[in-house]
Amino acid sequence: MVSQTDGDPRHHIRQTKARLREITDHLREDIDKVDEPQLKAMFETSAEVLTGLSKAFSDYEQKNESAWRK
């Protein structure tokens, strides 16, 4: 059965942003747990990419970019 929130794009955006935030936080926490500089850089770069992706979802949600407006 389909719930009311299943068809609501805002629900999916919020869920996706929350998951991206969880992964970003986890990556940043792990930077201090590893000793290898290349892996630290990979974690930081990944966190930055996910932050940008989360911003893109926010822009879509708020229709901040012309590409997201009809």
C-alpha positions, 0 to 999 in steps of 0.5 A, a space after each residue: 500500500 502506498 502512503 501519503 508521503 510516498 508521492 510527496 517529493 518533499 518527503 523524499 528530499 528530506 529523507 535523502 538529505 538526512 541520509 547524506 548528512 549521516 554519511 557526511 558526518 560519519 566520514 568526517 568523524 572517521 578522518 580522526 580515526 585513520 592514520 593514512 593521509 590519502 584516506 583522510 583526504 578521500 574521506 574529506 573529499 567525499 564529505 565535501 561532494 556529499 555536502 554539495 549534493 545535499 545543497 543541490 537537493 535543497 536548491 531543488 526543494 526551494 526552487 533556487 536554481 532556474 533549472 528547477 523552476 517550471 
